[in-house]
């Protein structure tokens, strides 16, 4: 009777580990999708910031300019820098399946329950790493978009001032 209870307890534990492992797989896919989306947003931010900075650089070459056009270009460059920082890879955990396979088939390898538990722990660490990576990237992308909005507002103000204030040079 006690043997059956042990086997039932072990089966229940394996079932719980497998259920949690499946959920960890789903969470990993969701977190990886969020990282991919943030990287796409960072790429678009870099493109937009590059266009704004480039257009102002062409406009400012060889001409006297005030503080507003210069600030516009600096904010656009800061926005591009934020996008680049968010795109820069950071070391993250990856499921090292080869090490797990080698370890599990060795003479002193873990039993099935311990192996599934180890895989679940590793998956959980990977998910936590992906979530942390997403948060870091997302902060830089959000800051970059704020900087780009400031650059665009500065550019619009600079253009409006150029149109409304008559030029003294002839």
N, C-alpha and C positions, 0 to 999 in steps of 0.2 A: 504494500500500500504506500509506503513512504517513497519507494522508487517511482511509482506513478506520479506522485505529487511533485517530485523533483523534476521529472520529465515534463510534466504539465507546466511547471513554473518556468522551466527553460524554454519551452515552446512559446509561452506567453511573452517572455522577455525577447525572444527572437522576433516575434510578430510585432512587438512595440518598436524594436530597433528598426525593423524594415519599414514600418509606417513612418517613423521619424526620418529615416533615410530618404524615403520618397518625397517627403515634405521638404527636406533640405535640398533635394534636386530641383524642386519647383522654385524654392526661394533663390537658389543660385542662378537659375535661368532668368528670373525677374530682375535680380540685382545686376546681372551681366547686361540685360537689355537696357537698364537705366544708365549704366556706364556708357554703352554704345550711343544712346540718345544724347547724353551730355557731350560726348566727343563730337557728335555731328553738330550740335549747337555751337561748340567751340570752333569748329571749322568754319561755320558760317560767320561767326563773330570775327574770326581772323580775316576772312575775305572782306567783310564790310569795313573793318577798321583799316585794312590795307587800301581799299578804294578811297576812303575818306582822306587818309594820310597822303596817299599818292596824288589825289586831285589837289589838295592844298599845297603840296610840295611844288607841283607844276605851277600853281598860281603864284607862289611866293618867290620863285627863283628870279633873282635879278631885280626885284622891286622892293621899294621900302614898304614895310608893313608894320602894323600896330600890334598891340598886345593880344587882341582878340583872335586874329588869324593864327598867331603863334601858339596861343593857348589851345585853339581848336586842334592844331596839328599834334601838340603834345598829348592831349587827351586821347586822340585817335591812336597814337603810338602806345600809350599806356594800355589802351583797350586791346591792342594787338599783343602786347606783352602778357596780359592776363590770359588771353586765349592760348598763347604758346605754353605758358606755365601749366594750364589745365590739360593740354595735350601731352605734356611730358610724362612718360611712363614712370610709374613707381613700382618698386618691387612688391609683388603680392604673392600670396600663397597659392599654390596649385596642387591639386591632388596628384601625389606622386605614386601613380598606379604601379609602376615597375617595382619600386621598393616594397610595396605591399604584397605584390605577387611573389617576389623573391622571398620575402620574409614568411609568407603564409605557407609556402611549399617546402620550406626547410625542415630539417628533422625536429627542430625545437619550435616550430611555428605555432601560432595561437590556435585555439579551437575555434569553431565556427562562430560561436557567440562573441568571443573576444575579438575576432576579426571583424565581424559586422559592427561591433562597438567602436573599434579603431577607425573603420571607414566613416562611420557617422561623425566621430569627433573631427576627423580631417575635413569632411564636407562642411561641417559647422564653421570651422576656422576659415575655410575658403569663402563662405557666404559672408562672414563678418569682415573679412578683408575687402571683398567687393563692395560692401556697403560703405565702409570707411573710405575706399578709393572714390566712390561716387560722391560722397559728401565733400571731399576735398576738391574734386574737379568742379562740382556744381558751385561751390563758393567762388572760385576764380571766374567761372563763366558769368555768373550773376554780376560780379563786380565789373567784369569787362563790358557787359551790356550797359551798365549804368554809365561807365566812362564813355562808351560810344554815344549814348544819348546826350551826354553833356557836350561831346565834340560836335554832334550834329546841331544841337541848339546854338553852340558858339558859332558854327559855320553859318547857320541861318541868320543869326544876329549880325555877323560880319557882312554878309551879303546885303542884308537890309540896310545897314549903315552905309555901305558903299553906294547903294541906289538912292538913298534919301539925302545923304550929305554930298553936296556938290564938290567935285574934285578941284583943288587949287592949282594943280599942275596942268600946264597946257603945252 
